Amino acid sequence: MIHDFNYLKADTVKEALRLLAQHKDDYKIICGGQSLLILMRQGLVTPGNLIDIKKVKELSYIKFDPKKGLTLGAATTHREIEKSKIIRKHYPILVDLEENIASNQTRNWGTIGGNLCHGDPTGDPGPVFIALDASVKIANRQRERTMLLEEFFLDFFETALEEGELLLEVRIPVIPPKTAVAYEKFNIIKNDQGIISVAALITVNKDGSTCKNARIVLGGAANTPLRIKEAEKLLTGQKISPALLDKVGKKASEMSSPVSDIHASETYRRYLVDVLTKRMIKKAWEHVATSLKQ
Ligand SMILES: Cc1cc2nc3c(=O)[nH]c(=O)nc-3n(C[C@H](O)[C@H](O)[C@H](O)COP(=O)(O)OP(=O)(O)OC[C@H]3O[C@@H](n4cnc5c(N)ncnc54)[C@H](O)[C@@H]3O)c2cc1C
């Protein structure tokens, strides 16, 4: 049963921030409610005040600038991202990502801000957005601040959001030329949270023969989405070969720290990290190679 609470609806960011400041440590923000309501029904979260931001229009937008990249308002739904023509054109990986998140019903309600602020290490957007070098804009009543999404996730279901702060926006820079991104999650139930997921971004050099830059980010392999810089370094300046892929997959597996639970053992998760890392690098690499031939 859900614990009693006061329901407070904000229509503007200003009003939301005022309510957050007023109710200090006894509130929870609700947007789509797809993650929060589960925790409330389980009695794991019992806020005295529920501050609803779902109808704050200022937080719902998708904008693209050819120099600055993509900005998503925190209350933009998964479904809006999935169906956006701008995103399909400039960031098709986000469409693939969204199509594999939950069901239409959940995607119609759940928001990108809610997903990131929930801080679930198996959440799908985290690894892909970090691979794309995303940052987040956060505000309280006094100030605004921006930070890399990579630094936003602090621990299991814990983010850098402080008391009184609201996530306003997620920003993704323009994807550099000669770059491709690949993402896959391994799950038991289709479109459910992944057991392990891997996002890989590969940028190749001028003639496409070697890797200029790589970003590899794991989901479900630690308490937060995990960027594997040691594995990325192995790729820089190198030509992709089966031997190199084996080395990188092994390194990613070593650097991860998954747990054992009812869904999979730690050993199996490490094995999945190895397999998916190799597969995603190869996929991204082949994608760039094909686009260079066109
Ligand atoms: C059946 C089901 C299947 C799912 N499958 C997947 C899946 O495959 N992959 C996946 O990644 N996710 C999945 N999810 C999780 C869900 O899609 C996301 O977590 C959802 O996007 C949360 O968004 P929301 O707006 O509903 O957040 P809410 O539930 O409203 O909020 C979630 C958390 O974020 C906080 N919050 C929300 N907005 C803000 C803000 N702007 N600023 C600060 N804090 C904020 C809330 O206080 C709360 O702590 C699934 C959920 C369900 C119910």
The ligand as an SDF file (V2000), in Angstrom:
LIG
                    3D

 53 58  0  0  0  0  0  0  0  0999 V2000
    7.5330   -2.2670  -16.9240 C   0  0  0  0  0  0  0  0  0  0  0  0
    8.7440   -1.3830  -16.9660 C   0  0  0  0  0  0  0  0  0  0  0  0
    9.7880   -1.7210  -17.8040 C   0  0  0  0  0  0  0  0  0  0  0  0
   10.9090   -0.8800  -17.8750 C   0  0  0  0  0  0  0  0  0  0  0  0
   11.9300   -1.2220  -18.7390 N   0  0  0  0  0  0  0  0  0  0  0  0
   13.0040   -0.3990  -18.8370 C   0  0  0  0  0  0  0  0  0  0  0  0
   14.0530   -0.6910  -19.7600 C   0  0  0  0  0  0  0  0  0  0  0  0
   14.0100   -1.6500  -20.5230 O   0  0  0  0  0  0  0  0  0  0  0  0
   15.1180    0.1640  -19.7830 N   0  0  0  0  0  0  0  0  0  0  0  0
   15.1930    1.2750  -18.9930 C   0  0  0  0  0  0  0  0  0  0  0  0
   16.1770    2.0100  -19.0570 O   0  0  0  0  0  0  0  0  0  0  0  0
   14.2090    1.5740  -18.1280 N   0  0  0  0  0  0  0  0  0  0  0  0
   13.1250    0.7710  -18.0290 C   0  0  0  0  0  0  0  0  0  0  0  0
   12.1370    1.0640  -17.1300 N   0  0  0  0  0  0  0  0  0  0  0  0
   12.3080    2.2300  -16.2430 C   0  0  0  0  0  0  0  0  0  0  0  0
   11.5710    3.4640  -16.7580 C   0  0  0  0  0  0  0  0  0  0  0  0
   11.3300    3.4680  -18.1130 O   0  0  0  0  0  0  0  0  0  0  0  0
   12.3740    4.6840  -16.5160 C   0  0  0  0  0  0  0  0  0  0  0  0
   13.0530    4.6730  -15.3220 O   0  0  0  0  0  0  0  0  0  0  0  0
   11.4980    5.9230  -16.6780 C   0  0  0  0  0  0  0  0  0  0  0  0
   12.0440    6.5950  -17.7740 O   0  0  0  0  0  0  0  0  0  0  0  0
   11.4540    6.8300  -15.4960 C   0  0  0  0  0  0  0  0  0  0  0  0
   10.9280    8.0770  -15.9130 O   0  0  0  0  0  0  0  0  0  0  0  0
    9.7160    8.7160  -15.1270 P   0  0  0  0  0  0  0  0  0  0  0  0
    9.4760   10.0400  -15.7190 O   0  0  0  0  0  0  0  0  0  0  0  0
    8.6020    7.7400  -15.0930 O   0  0  0  0  0  0  0  0  0  0  0  0
   10.3860    8.8810  -13.6970 O   0  0  0  0  0  0  0  0  0  0  0  0
    9.7240    8.8710  -12.2050 P   0  0  0  0  0  0  0  0  0  0  0  0
    9.3180    7.4680  -11.9260 O   0  0  0  0  0  0  0  0  0  0  0  0
    8.6700    9.9080  -12.1800 O   0  0  0  0  0  0  0  0  0  0  0  0
   10.9620    9.3130  -11.4000 O   0  0  0  0  0  0  0  0  0  0  0  0
   12.1030    8.4820  -11.2870 C   0  0  0  0  0  0  0  0  0  0  0  0
   13.1280    9.1350  -10.3460 C   0  0  0  0  0  0  0  0  0  0  0  0
   13.6500   10.3180  -10.9300 O   0  0  0  0  0  0  0  0  0  0  0  0
   13.3640   11.4770  -10.1270 C   0  0  0  0  0  0  0  0  0  0  0  0
   13.0870   12.5320  -11.0930 N   0  0  0  0  0  0  0  0  0  0  0  0
   12.2390   12.4900  -12.1640 C   0  0  0  0  0  0  0  0  0  0  0  0
   12.3730   13.6000  -12.9170 N   0  0  0  0  0  0  0  0  0  0  0  0
   13.3040   14.3760  -12.3110 C   0  0  0  0  0  0  0  0  0  0  0  0
   13.8770   15.6530  -12.6190 C   0  0  0  0  0  0  0  0  0  0  0  0
   13.5730   16.3470  -13.7200 N   0  0  0  0  0  0  0  0  0  0  0  0
   14.7830   16.1640  -11.7630 N   0  0  0  0  0  0  0  0  0  0  0  0
   15.1540   15.4830  -10.6570 C   0  0  0  0  0  0  0  0  0  0  0  0
   14.6570   14.2690  -10.3200 N   0  0  0  0  0  0  0  0  0  0  0  0
   13.7470   13.7240  -11.1440 C   0  0  0  0  0  0  0  0  0  0  0  0
   12.2200   11.0730   -9.2340 C   0  0  0  0  0  0  0  0  0  0  0  0
   12.2300   11.7840   -8.0170 O   0  0  0  0  0  0  0  0  0  0  0  0
   12.5220    9.5980   -9.0120 C   0  0  0  0  0  0  0  0  0  0  0  0
   13.5140    9.4540   -8.0190 O   0  0  0  0  0  0  0  0  0  0  0  0
   10.9900    0.2770  -17.0560 C   0  0  0  0  0  0  0  0  0  0  0  0
    9.9240    0.6110  -16.2190 C   0  0  0  0  0  0  0  0  0  0  0  0
    8.8010   -0.2020  -16.1710 C   0  0  0  0  0  0  0  0  0  0  0  0
    7.6790    0.1870  -15.2760 C   0  0  0  0  0  0  0  0  0  0  0  0
  1  2  1  0
  2  3  1  0
  2 52  2  0
  3  4  2  0
  4  5  1  0
  4 50  1  0
  5  6  2  0
  6  7  1  0
  6 13  1  0
  7  8  2  0
  7  9  1  0
  9 10  1  0
 10 11  2  0
 10 12  1  0
 12 13  2  0
 13 14  1  0
 14 15  1  0
 14 50  1  0
 15 16  1  0
 16 17  1  0
 16 18  1  0
 18 19  1  0
 18 20  1  0
 20 21  1  0
 20 22  1  0
 22 23  1  0
 23 24  1  0
 24 25  2  0
 24 26  1  0
 24 27  1  0
 27 28  1  0
 28 29  2  0
 28 30  1  0
 28 31  1  0
 31 32  1  0
 32 33  1  0
 33 34  1  0
 33 48  1  0
 34 35  1  0
 35 36  1  0
 35 46  1  0
 36 37  1  0
 36 45  1  0
 37 38  2  0
 38 39  1  0
 39 40  1  0
 39 45  2  0
 40 41  1  0
 40 42  2  0
 42 43  1  0
 43 44  2  0
 44 45  1  0
 46 47  1  0
 46 48  1  0
 48 49  1  0
 50 51  2  0
 51 52  1  0
 52 53  1  0
M  END
$$$$
